[in-house]
Amino acid sequence: MDRKKYVIKQISIFSENRPGRLASVAQALGEEKVNILAFSIAEASGFGVIRALVDHPQKAYEKLSSLGFNVAFTDVIAVQMKDQPWGLFEIAKVLGDAGINIEYSYAYSGKKAAVLILRVDQVDDAIEKILASGATLLEYSVFH
């Protein structure tokens, strides 16, 4: 099985936590016609980390780096889950039972289903266990 088709390149942007920084990121991506599909912001000691799924990660990386932002790629997976009570539990239990740690996650509710974006410590094992459970992983191509 080609597990690589399920690995999604998330961009992580490290920036000072101050007014206008998110607008600067959004403007830069807009100028490059890069669409933000999902994002989250985490804060720690005056700095923020913006994690985003975009339709053109390389273009986003190049533009933001050229503006002085510290940008990195992270491999994540996207799991389609039931958009109802117990939907999150089902996915979290599969991974927990397999000894796979969720380092962080964020989610969005789409038109057809909710989607959970996961950063895990064992990507290949997580893909295998999630597929074996009958859950649906979104392919990388969905985000491009």
N, C-alpha and C positions, 0 to 999 in steps of 0.2 A: 504494500500500500504506500502511496506517495503522501506522506504526512506533511511535506513542505507546503502543499497547497492550502493547509489550514493555518500556517504561521503568518501573522500579519505584522507589518512593520509600523509600530507606533512611534510617533515623534514625541520626545520629552524635551521641553524647553525650560531651562533654569534661568530665573530672573529675580531681580529685586522685587519684593512685595510692596509695590507703591502704585498710586493712582496712575492710570493711563497705560500700564504695561500690557494688559490684555488687549486694549484697543490697538496698541502698536503691533502686536502679533497678528490680530485679525486683519488690520489694514494691509500688512505686508503679504499675508496669504491671499487676500482679496485682489491685490494688485497683480499677483501671479495667477489669478483665477484658480486657486487651490480651494476646494470645498472642504470644510470641516464637517465630518460626519458624526463625530462624538468627541467629547473632551471632558476632562476633570481638572480641578486645580487643588493642589495640596500646599499647605503653608508650614514652614519650619524656620524659626529664628530669623525673621526678616526676609527670607527668600521664599519664592514660590516655585512649584513645579507644575507646569501645564502639560498634561498628557493628552495627546490628540490622535484620532484616526482621521486621516485626510485622504483624498482621492489621488494625490500625487506626492507621496512622501519625499522623494528625492528632490523635487522642485522646491518643496517647503523647506527642507533641510538647507539647501543652497541659499535660498533667499534670506532665511532667518540668520544663518551663519554670517552672511555678508553684512548684515546689520549689527553684528556684534553679539548676538544672542548665543548662549552656550546650548547647543542642540545635540541630542543623541537619539539613536534608534534603539528600541526595545522590542523583542519578540513577544507578542501576545496572541491569544486565541479568542475567538468570539463564539459563544455558545447560544444558540437559539433556545429559549426556555419558555415554559408556559407563562403567560401573562395573567397569573391567577395565584391565589394562596398556594403555598408549597412548591411553586416553580423554582425558586432559589434553593430551597432545601434539597430538592432532588439532585441538582448539580453539585452543590457543596458536599453532600453526603458521598457521592461517587468519588470525588477527589479525596475527601477525608479518609474514607475507608481504604483507599489505595495508598495512603501515606504521602499524598501530594499536598504541599503547602501552597495556599493562595497568598501571595505576597501583597497584592492589592487588586482591587477590581472596581469597575464602575459599570453602569448599565444604562440602557435607554429603551424606551418602549416604542416600537415601530408600528407600522400599519398592520402587519401580519402577526407579529409576536414580539415579546421582549427579548433583548439581546444583552448578554452578560459578557463584558470584556474582562479577561483574566490574565494576570501576570502570575505564573506559577513557577515553582522551582524545578519542575521536571516536565518540560513541554511535551516531549514525545510520549511519555507515559500518560500524561493527562489526555492527550489526543486519543490514544488507544482506549483508555478507560471510558471516556465520554462517549466515543462511538460505540463501544461494546454495551454501554448502558441503554442504547437506543436513542440517545439525544442527538440533536443535529448541530454540527459545527458549520459555521459559515466559512466558505472558501475565501482565500486572499482576493480572488478576482471580484468578489462582491464589492470590495472597497476601492476598486479602480475602474 
